[in-house]
């Protein structure tokens, strides 16, 4: 049974999660299903979660954002272990056309950075709607309970328990041909991903990332 059908039968609100690959959308889905009386729709239900939003007043929406520098490192690794990218450097990966076919088709013939800009601009069009909320991955891993409270209050959700429960294992736990790295929360908490950037790469990215978008979400050009 598809989850949207289950939502109707159970009388629970449907929640559609959007975010680029490798920003924590699976984590958020697991958190919502574990803590609230909702049905968080799967990847393709109600439109592809990594693509444009098929907005509806009858659903609730959670948009997940990740620091673009952290996202770029994670996305490059994801594409490499799936043999979709042969880029030898992060700078090369950032300036080549998106190697993920479905993502490229969803947002156009863009580089990863251009895709980050375009996707977030598109989703921001719904930021003033009462049935939407934006959360940052960094805030979730540093204080998941406060972010769940934010989601609960903004979307009017009903919690299952008195205290929120966290998810401590990988939410993307399905089998793949190429193994993933172990879950390393400290890698993001302590911004260890910045070690992957040299001065020339940072200079390129300063020309590509939309500074207004970064400021909107509390990020800075480096």
C-alpha positions as CSV (number, residue, x, y, z in Angstrom):
1,X,0.0,0.0,0.0
2,X,1.4,3.4,-1.0
3,X,2.0,5.7,1.9
4,X,-0.3,8.4,0.7
5,X,-3.2,5.9,0.7
6,X,-2.2,4.9,4.2
7,X,-2.3,8.5,5.3
8,X,-5.9,8.8,4.1
9,X,-7.0,5.6,5.8
10,X,-5.3,6.5,9.1
11,X,-6.4,10.1,9.0
12,X,-2.9,11.3,9.4
13,X,-1.3,14.3,7.5
14,X,0.9,13.6,4.6
15,X,4.3,15.2,4.7
16,X,6.5,15.6,1.6
17,X,10.2,16.1,2.3
18,X,12.4,17.9,-0.3
19,X,16.1,18.4,-0.4
20,X,19.1,17.6,-2.6
21,X,20.8,14.3,-2.5
22,X,23.0,13.8,0.6
23,X,21.4,16.5,2.8
24,X,19.7,14.2,5.2
25,X,16.2,13.7,3.7
26,X,16.1,10.0,4.7
27,X,17.1,11.0,8.3
28,X,14.3,13.5,8.4
29,X,11.8,11.0,7.1
30,X,12.8,8.5,9.8
31,X,12.6,11.2,12.5
32,X,9.1,12.3,11.4
33,X,7.7,8.8,11.2
34,X,9.2,7.9,14.5
35,X,8.0,10.9,16.4
36,X,4.8,12.2,14.9
37,X,1.4,10.8,13.9
38,X,2.1,11.5,10.2
39,X,2.9,9.7,7.0
40,X,6.1,11.0,5.5
41,X,5.9,10.2,1.8
42,X,8.6,8.2,0.2
43,X,11.1,9.5,-2.4
44,X,8.8,9.4,-5.5
45,X,5.4,9.9,-3.9
46,X,4.1,13.3,-4.6
47,X,7.0,14.1,-6.9
48,X,10.7,13.2,-6.7
49,X,12.0,14.6,-3.4
50,X,15.2,15.9,-5.0
51,X,13.4,17.7,-7.7
52,X,10.9,20.6,-8.0
53,X,8.1,20.8,-5.5
54,X,4.6,19.8,-6.6
55,X,3.0,22.1,-4.0
56,X,-0.4,21.4,-2.6
57,X,-2.4,22.9,0.2
58,X,-3.5,19.4,1.2
59,X,0.0,18.3,2.2
60,X,2.6,19.6,4.6
61,X,6.2,20.1,3.4
62,X,9.6,20.0,5.0
63,X,12.6,21.3,3.0
64,X,16.0,20.2,4.2
65,X,19.1,22.3,3.5
66,X,22.7,21.5,4.1
67,X,25.8,23.7,4.2
68,X,26.7,23.8,0.5
69,X,30.4,23.1,1.2
70,X,29.5,20.0,3.2
71,X,27.0,19.0,0.6
72,X,29.5,19.3,-2.2
73,X,32.0,17.0,-0.5
74,X,29.3,14.4,0.3
75,X,27.7,14.6,-3.1
76,X,31.1,14.1,-4.9
77,X,31.7,11.0,-2.8
78,X,28.2,9.7,-3.5
79,X,28.8,10.0,-7.2
80,X,32.2,8.5,-7.1
81,X,31.1,5.3,-5.2
82,X,28.3,4.9,-7.8
83,X,30.8,5.3,-10.7
84,X,29.0,8.3,-12.1
85,X,31.8,10.8,-11.8
86,X,35.5,10.6,-12.9
87,X,36.4,14.0,-11.6
88,X,39.8,13.9,-10.0
89,X,39.4,17.0,-7.9
90,X,36.6,18.8,-6.0
91,X,37.1,21.8,-8.3
92,X,36.6,19.7,-11.4
93,X,33.5,18.0,-9.9
94,X,32.0,21.4,-9.0
95,X,32.4,22.8,-12.5
96,X,31.4,19.8,-14.6
97,X,27.8,19.0,-15.5
98,X,25.9,17.2,-12.8
99,X,26.8,13.5,-13.1
100,X,23.5,12.2,-11.6
101,X,21.2,11.8,-14.6
102,X,17.9,12.2,-12.8
103,X,19.1,15.3,-10.9
104,X,20.4,16.8,-14.1
105,X,17.2,16.3,-15.9
106,X,15.1,17.7,-13.0
107,X,17.0,21.0,-12.8
108,X,18.6,21.4,-16.2
109,X,22.1,21.1,-17.6
110,X,23.7,22.6,-14.6
111,X,26.8,22.1,-12.5
112,X,26.4,20.9,-8.9
113,X,26.7,24.4,-7.6
114,X,24.3,25.8,-10.1
115,X,21.9,23.1,-9.1
116,X,22.2,24.0,-5.5
117,X,21.4,27.6,-6.3
118,X,18.5,26.7,-8.6
119,X,16.9,24.1,-6.3
120,X,17.0,26.3,-3.2
121,X,15.6,29.3,-5.1
122,X,12.8,27.1,-6.4
123,X,11.9,25.8,-2.9
124,X,12.1,29.2,-1.3
125,X,9.1,30.2,-3.3
126,X,7.0,28.2,-0.8
127,X,8.7,29.6,2.3
128,X,5.9,31.9,3.3
129,X,3.2,29.1,3.1
130,X,1.8,28.0,6.4
131,X,2.2,24.3,5.5
132,X,5.9,24.5,4.9
133,X,9.0,24.6,7.0
134,X,12.8,24.7,6.3
135,X,15.3,22.9,8.5
136,X,19.1,22.8,8.2
137,X,20.9,19.5,8.6
138,X,23.5,21.1,10.8
139,X,20.8,22.2,13.3
140,X,19.3,18.7,13.3
141,X,22.5,17.0,14.2
142,X,23.4,19.6,16.8
143,X,19.9,19.7,18.4
144,X,17.4,17.4,16.8
145,X,14.7,18.0,19.5
146,X,14.6,21.7,19.0
147,X,14.2,21.3,15.3
148,X,11.5,18.7,15.7
149,X,9.7,21.2,18.0
150,X,10.0,23.8,15.3
151,X,8.5,21.4,12.7
152,X,5.8,20.3,15.2
153,X,4.7,23.9,15.9
154,X,5.0,25.2,12.3
155,X,3.0,22.3,10.8
156,X,0.7,21.6,13.7
157,X,1.7,18.0,14.2
158,X,0.8,15.5,16.9
159,X,3.7,13.9,18.7
160,X,3.6,10.2,19.5
161,X,5.5,10.4,22.8
162,X,6.4,12.8,25.6
163,X,10.0,13.1,24.5
164,X,11.4,13.0,21.0
165,X,13.5,10.0,20.0
166,X,16.5,10.3,17.7
167,X,17.8,8.0,15.0
168,X,21.4,6.9,15.6
169,X,22.0,4.7,12.6
170,X,22.1,5.4,8.9
171,X,18.6,6.1,7.5
172,X,19.9,5.2,4.0
173,X,20.5,1.6,5.0
174,X,19.6,-0.2,1.8
175,X,22.3,-2.3,0.1
176,X,24.4,-0.9,-2.7
177,X,27.1,-2.3,-4.9
178,X,29.6,0.1,-3.5
179,X,29.9,0.5,0.3
180,X,29.2,3.8,2.0
181,X,31.4,5.3,4.6
182,X,30.4,4.8,8.2
183,X,28.0,7.4,9.7
184,X,30.4,10.2,10.8
185,X,28.3,12.9,12.6
186,X,31.5,14.6,13.9
187,X,32.6,15.1,10.3
188,X,29.8,17.6,10.0
189,X,29.6,18.9,13.5
190,X,33.3,19.9,13.5
191,X,33.3,21.0,9.8
192,X,36.0,18.6,8.9
193,X,34.8,18.6,5.3
194,X,36.5,22.0,4.9
195,X,39.8,20.1,4.8
196,X,38.8,19.1,1.2
197,X,38.9,22.6,-0.1
198,X,42.1,24.3,-1.3
199,X,42.4,28.0,-2.1
200,X,41.8,27.7,-5.9
201,X,38.7,25.6,-5.3
202,X,37.3,28.1,-2.8
203,X,38.0,30.9,-5.3
204,X,36.0,29.1,-8.0
205,X,33.1,28.5,-5.6
206,X,33.0,32.2,-4.5
207,X,32.1,33.0,-8.1
208,X,29.4,30.3,-8.3
209,X,27.5,30.2,-5.1
210,X,24.7,32.7,-4.8
211,X,25.7,34.8,-1.7
212,X,22.1,35.9,-1.1
213,X,21.0,32.3,-0.8
214,X,23.8,31.5,1.5
215,X,23.0,34.5,3.7
216,X,19.3,33.5,3.7
217,X,20.2,30.2,5.3
218,X,22.9,31.4,7.6
219,X,25.9,30.2,5.6
220,X,28.9,32.2,4.5
221,X,31.1,32.2,1.5
222,X,34.6,31.0,2.4
